[in-house]
């Protein structure tokens, strides 16, 4: 059994601890955080007996195989170098480092100690992204030549992480890192990149919209776009959407995580399948939204008839709602009632999605996605 220590008991620590509890062959045996209140809360919630207010003290007192660093970016380099010097393997939260020089120093410290250094990147382990990658690897659309990886939302991320509104750099280092990693996962490393950024929300300091054009070593050209300023009738958070064109067809991962594959060389029909079904239901830990919408494992679009002119056309459906004789009077009484105004919120917010405040996402799911497949924020 591998013994690990968690450094940092802040916003994302619960996700990490939930995930480690589900990983066979590893356990978190100690916690470290400079804030005694957060430390006590995590200890009580997860039943971890040994706690420290100093990471160096934890490394000296415990016999650890690895540490999980879940702190903010400014502390990453000293903590990674401290853990590598203690001879333990390191998993470090993203963003990995504030500068390229710091990142290279962290890698050099781990190499000198002969220890593994990993970065938390969990989007590539989501079931929908893995399903799309599996289809590409199987040649479902032939050799891909163009792709788009998109994350556009108006979700209020500032309420849970208020520092995001004050950082001089925002969406690229917070969300864009994930989207860029998905593009690398699907198409290979990047050899050329250009990008534009923009701040739309006047109440924040950094950029909240970014669009990049990438050329990969595989020859694929991709567009990576992310936004926390997009207002949509249907909020897509936290879904990453895909469009990929190949030599023989197209692949689309649409809202609701619906995976659609069209292959002209194999069949004139499009195959539409949920992302979970493409991988197998038992093999993945799905988001609650994905479980709720998961249909039958495979559905095919209906074949168009060759002689449509000989087919009797259906009459257009009456748009008015159908009423039975029993409910007719009751429905008419409802129609006469004046419509009630709905109060969404009177609280000031840095960002409010259209349609009101969105429920908090499940920390347990995010944590399981983080660690169950080998690899937030």
Secondary structure, 3 states (H helix, E strand, C coil): CEEEEEECCCCCHHHHHHHHHHCCCEEEEEEECCCHHHHHHHHHHHCCCEEECCHHHHHHHCCCCEEEECCCHHHHHHHHHHHHHCCCEEEECCCCCCCHHHHHHHHHHHHHHCCCEEECCCHHHCHHHHHHHHHHHCCCCCCEEEEEEEEECCCCCCCCCHHHHCCCCCHHHHHHHHHHHHHHHHHCCEEEEEEEEECCCCCCCCCCEEEEEEEECCCCEEEEEEECCCCCCCCCCCCCEEEEEECCEEEEEECCCEEEEEECCCCCCEEEEEHHHHHCHHHCCCCHHHHHHCCCCCEECCCCCCCHHHCCCCCCCCCCCCCCCCCHHHHHHHHHCCCCCCCCCCCCCCCCCCCCCCCCCCHHHHHHHHHCCCCCC
